[in-house]
């Protein structure tokens, strides 16, 4: 955003949270929910470290619960079991997890809560929740198997190590191409932002369907990426591609080089 750098904009956003809590009335605000590492909404966006600490302090100041949505970034994908573990001075009160808990083999989700919250809920009569397939043994067994492999195969440390290599390759591609405006992410949850002009970060018009065309071309080349045009392709948020790879090898580089040659608007 104009008039800000990354750090000052993070401060502005955190301060906006406090202003909004005061505007609504602190007694009326129960919780603040955020993705510590962006998923579908922002394309692997990671804020500066101080943002998380400031948000935690604001929530504590006004008695607001801090909830991390780790449906995409949790279960080891960013190099730690929870993305929250990257910011130990800003740990959330509640965490929502899914997807990686079962490696996509079966639907499985979980809410993680500390005893200080669970005990209060129990004292108040408990929390009756669930749906038809809650606690089914098949999903539960798959979840146990996946988490066992996650630990035994040291996959979290592998995600951290391979994520560094992936971002190095993507950054190299960014320097060699004209359509990558940003590379961001953590561990093996990463994204590249698609732009028309790297200098101004001007994006392609929504009518060009840039993000979806990149995904289609990549699929033809044997590379699966997840594209999204944010905010209707507005100039504020633009388009991005999520890239997740356990082996950032030559296929990624060669595929993106082919994308660069074929991607014309």
Secondary structure in CASP SS format (residue, H / E / C, confidence):
PFRMAT SS
TARGET T0000
AUTHOR 0000-0000-0000
METHOD secondary structure of the structure
MODEL  1
X C 1.00
X C 1.00
X C 1.00
X C 1.00
X C 1.00
X H 1.00
X H 1.00
X H 1.00
X H 1.00
X H 1.00
X H 1.00
X H 1.00
X H 1.00
X H 1.00
X H 1.00
X H 1.00
X H 1.00
X H 1.00
X H 1.00
X H 1.00
X H 1.00
X H 1.00
X H 1.00
X H 1.00
X C 1.00
X H 1.00
X H 1.00
X H 1.00
X C 1.00
X C 1.00
X E 1.00
X E 1.00
X E 1.00
X E 1.00
X C 1.00
X C 1.00
X E 1.00
X C 1.00
X C 1.00
X C 1.00
X C 1.00
X C 1.00
X C 1.00
X C 1.00
X C 1.00
X E 1.00
X C 1.00
X C 1.00
X H 1.00
X H 1.00
X H 1.00
X H 1.00
X H 1.00
X H 1.00
X H 1.00
X H 1.00
X H 1.00
X H 1.00
X H 1.00
X H 1.00
X H 1.00
X H 1.00
X C 1.00
X C 1.00
X E 1.00
X E 1.00
X E 1.00
X E 1.00
X E 1.00
X E 1.00
X C 1.00
X C 1.00
X C 1.00
X C 1.00
X C 1.00
X C 1.00
X C 1.00
X C 1.00
X C 1.00
X C 1.00
X C 1.00
X C 1.00
X H 1.00
X H 1.00
X H 1.00
X H 1.00
X C 1.00
X H 1.00
X H 1.00
X H 1.00
X C 1.00
X C 1.00
X C 1.00
X E 1.00
X E 1.00
X E 1.00
X E 1.00
X E 1.00
X H 1.00
X H 1.00
X H 1.00
X H 1.00
X C 1.00
X C 1.00
X C 1.00
X C 1.00
X C 1.00
X C 1.00
X E 1.00
X E 1.00
X E 1.00
X E 1.00
X E 1.00
X C 1.00
X H 1.00
X H 1.00
X H 1.00
X H 1.00
X H 1.00
X H 1.00
X H 1.00
X H 1.00
X H 1.00
X C 1.00
X C 1.00
X C 1.00
X C 1.00
X C 1.00
X C 1.00
X C 1.00
X C 1.00
X C 1.00
X C 1.00
X C 1.00
X C 1.00
X C 1.00
X H 1.00
X H 1.00
X H 1.00
X H 1.00
X H 1.00
X H 1.00
X H 1.00
X H 1.00
X H 1.00
X H 1.00
X H 1.00
X H 1.00
X H 1.00
X H 1.00
X H 1.00
X H 1.00
X C 1.00
X C 1.00
X H 1.00
X H 1.00
X H 1.00
X H 1.00
X H 1.00
X H 1.00
X H 1.00
X H 1.00
X H 1.00
X H 1.00
X H 1.00
X H 1.00
X H 1.00
X H 1.00
X H 1.00
X H 1.00
X H 1.00
X H 1.00
X H 1.00
X H 1.00
X H 1.00
X H 1.00
X C 1.00
X C 1.00
X C 1.00
X E 1.00
X E 1.00
X E 1.00
X E 1.00
X E 1.00
X E 1.00
X E 1.00
X C 1.00
X C 1.00
X E 1.00
X E 1.00
X E 1.00
X E 1.00
X E 1.00
X E 1.00
X C 1.00
X C 1.00
X E 1.00
X C 1.00
X C 1.00
X C 1.00
X C 1.00
X E 1.00
X C 1.00
X C 1.00
X C 1.00
X H 1.00
X H 1.00
X H 1.00
X C 1.00
X H 1.00
X H 1.00
X H 1.00
X H 1.00
X H 1.00
X H 1.00
X H 1.00
X H 1.00
X H 1.00
X H 1.00
X H 1.00
X C 1.00
X C 1.00
X C 1.00
X C 1.00
X C 1.00
X E 1.00
X E 1.00
X E 1.00
X E 1.00
X H 1.00
X H 1.00
X H 1.00
X H 1.00
X C 1.00
X C 1.00
X C 1.00
X C 1.00
X C 1.00
X E 1.00
X E 1.00
X E 1.00
X E 1.00
X E 1.00
X C 1.00
X C 1.00
X C 1.00
X C 1.00
X C 1.00
X C 1.00
X H 1.00
X H 1.00
X H 1.00
X H 1.00
X H 1.00
X H 1.00
X H 1.00
X H 1.00
X H 1.00
X H 1.00
X H 1.00
X H 1.00
X H 1.00
X C 1.00
X C 1.00
X C 1.00
END
